[in-house]
Amino acid sequence: MTQDTKAASFTDKFARTLLATTCLTVAGGASASASTFLEGSVPTTHDFPSAPIGTLVPLGTDEVQGFLGTANFEGVGKDLGDWFTFQGLPGGGGFNLHAFATENGEGVGIALFDSSLHQIANGFIGHVGEAGLQYTGSVPGDGELVVDIFHGNENSATNGSYTVDLATTASPEPATLPLAGLAIGGALAWRRRRKQ
């Protein structure tokens, strides 16, 4: 085997390996699961706590459905606030949150915090049939996003339910893009050599 043939063989193997690992990385990232978490389901058998940091919703949760009310809720009295935390999010990545009322929901507000309880955003969800609140931001570095759902005015609070949808986008690791470029360049070089 000549020196040129050995170099070409090494380049071919290297290009195929890079291409395969890049494809597997992309496929692995796309296979994340998503689920809905209902207030009152395991691990919380009753109401979400009314204090920070609240319930840690299971990993992979992208929707939370809950209830606030002035009536006696499951024997615990008035339920004027719910706290829960999305965990395992891609730290530094982006997120888009959509919160809306699914029944009544008059005067229901939402506030978003990092795990140190520094406020990120707040606003009102609105009434049933309205668009609700949309917020786009960056996931805190530790991958936790704390949510507080509350009645804006205890005196006029009504019973109502809400839904919070969360979609995240991972921020690529610093080495991912150059590695992907190298894999594509290697694949093109391999293809060119095969044609010759």
Secondary structure, 3 states (H helix, E strand, C coil): CCHHHHHHHHHHHHHHHHHHHHHHHHHHHHCCCCEEEECCCCCCCCCCCCCCCCEECCCCEEEEEEEEECCCCCCCCCECEEEEEECCCCCCCEEEEEEEEEECCCCEEEEEECCCCCEEEEEECCCCCCCCEEEEEECCCCCCEEEEEEECCHHHCCCEEEEEEEEEECCCCCCHHHHHHHHHHHHHHHHHHHHC
